[in-house]
Amino acid sequence: MSLKLNKKDFFEMFKGILFSIIISLLTVVIFAVIVKFANLSQKAVQIVNVFLKIISIFFGTLLAIKSGRQGLFKGCIIGLFFVLISYLIFSLINGSFAVNPLTAFDVIFCLVAGLLSGIFTVNVRRGK
């Protein structure tokens, strides 16, 4: 199996990254409002943040990939660039570019979430 990508494939990956980032920003803002009024533990906030990343990558991938091919690769790229760009955005907002063991977990986790989302999306598109 060879990996032949065209402009449409690159555009789908770009859209997937963009949609994922937008969805993530919107859900984080909504969750921040909830956290402000609710008394949530730090552990609960971390768990919800991971869930929001999964949802963002999944829906970004689902909205962007229309061609029904190369889902595994496209999903990996979307997950990888999502985690890199979101790290930069949220580090700028936070004012700190600290790297900790959870950062490595985020990279691996978002890569796997993208991979699974891409596979799912391509197979759902083929089923139509």
N, C-alpha and C positions, 0 to 999 in steps of 0.2 A: 504494500500500500504506500503510495507516494503522497506527499503533501504538496499539492498544487493549489496555491491561493491566488485569487484574482482581486480586482479592486472592490468588487462587491463583498468579498469575504472580509477584507480589511475594514470596509465601511460598517459591516455588521459588528465586528469586534469593537470598533470605536463607539458605535451606538450602544452596545452592551455595557461598556465601561461608563459611558456618560449617563445612561439610564440608571445604572447601579449606584453611581455617586449621587445623583439627584434623589433617588428613592432613599438612600441612606441619610442624606442631609435632612430630608423631610421627616423621616421617622425618628431621627435623633432629636430634632427640635420638639416634636410632639412628646417624645419620652422625657425630655428635659423638663417640660411643663408638668408632666405627671410626677416626676421625681421631686419637683419643687413643692408640691402639695401633699405628697405621700411620704411616709416615713419608711423608705426602703433601705435595706442593708446594702453595704458595698458589694457583697457577694451576689445579691439579687440584681443589682445594676450591671455587674459584669456578665451575668448569664443572659440578661435581656439584650445587652450590647452584642453578644455573639449571635443571638437569634436574629437581631436586626440586620447584621451583616449577611447572614444566610438568606434572609428574605430579600434583601437588596440585590444580591448577586443572582438569586434565582429569578426574580422578576425582570431584572435588567437583561439577563440572558434570554429569557422567554420572550420578551418584547423585541429583542434585536435580531435574533437568529431566525431568518425566514427561509434560507436556502435548503435546509434539511441535510446539510453535509458538513463534515469536519467538526462535529459538535464537541468531541473530546478536546481537540486542540483549541478551538475558539473559546470554550468554557474555561480552560486553563488560563488562557491569555486574559480573559475578562476578569477572572478571580485574582490573578497576579497583579494586573495593573490597578484593579480596584483597591487592593490592600495597600499598594504603594502610594497611590494618589490620595486615598482617604487618610493614610498615615501623615502625609504632608499637610493636608488641609486641617486635620484635627490637631496636629502639632503646632501649626501656625496659630490656630485659635487658642490653644492652651498656652502657647508661649514657651514650649519646651520640646526639644527633639530627643528626649530620653529614650534609649533602647533598653528593654528588659527582656527576661525570658518569655514573657507573654507576647512580645513582638514577633518572635520566631514562631510561636504557636499560631498567631494570627496569619502569618504568611502561609504556613502549611494548611491551616484550616480553610482559608479563603481560596487557596489553590484547589483543594479537594472539593469545596462547595461549588466552585466554577466548573470543575471537571464533571461532577455529577449533574449539575444543572444543564451543561451543554449536551451531555448524553441524553438526558431526559427530553430536552427541547427538540433535538433532532428526531428522536423516536416518536414524539407526539406529532411533529410535523409530517412524518412519513405515514402515520396512521390516518391522516385526514384524506 
